[in-house]
Structures are given as structure tokens and as C-alpha cells.
């Protein structure tokens, strides 16, 4: 006997899997099929889309801080 998830439970499972892979996705560490799954899910799931956008902004901000700190002359 196989257990099939209802559509809501299946969606929540896709969200969990997508969120686990977001960092690797942004770092370019996922293989192309896995990256495509993250992109596809985030495109139609408003919560994951928002989370990926927030994570992207956070990482960009941290990289900008590091770049600014590296460009600062030492005293």
C-alpha cells in the first residue's frame, strides 16, 4: 500500500525541499535539474518566492559589506 499526499501536503513538501536548497541554489552549487526545480517552485509559490528574494537581498548586502570593508584603506 502506498501513501499519497493530498495536494496541500504535497505543496508543503515541495516548499520544504525548495527551502533546503535555496542557499546552494544562490551559490550556484546545484546541478541544472535541481536549480530548475527551485526556480520553478519559487516562480509559482508566493511564500518561497518571497523567501528566495529576501535571502538574495541578504546575501547581496553581506557581499557588499565585505567588498566595502576590503576596499577601505588600512590605518
Secondary structure as UniProt FT lines:
FT   HELIX           7..26
FT   TURN            27..28
FT   HELIX           32..44
FT   HELIX           46..71
//
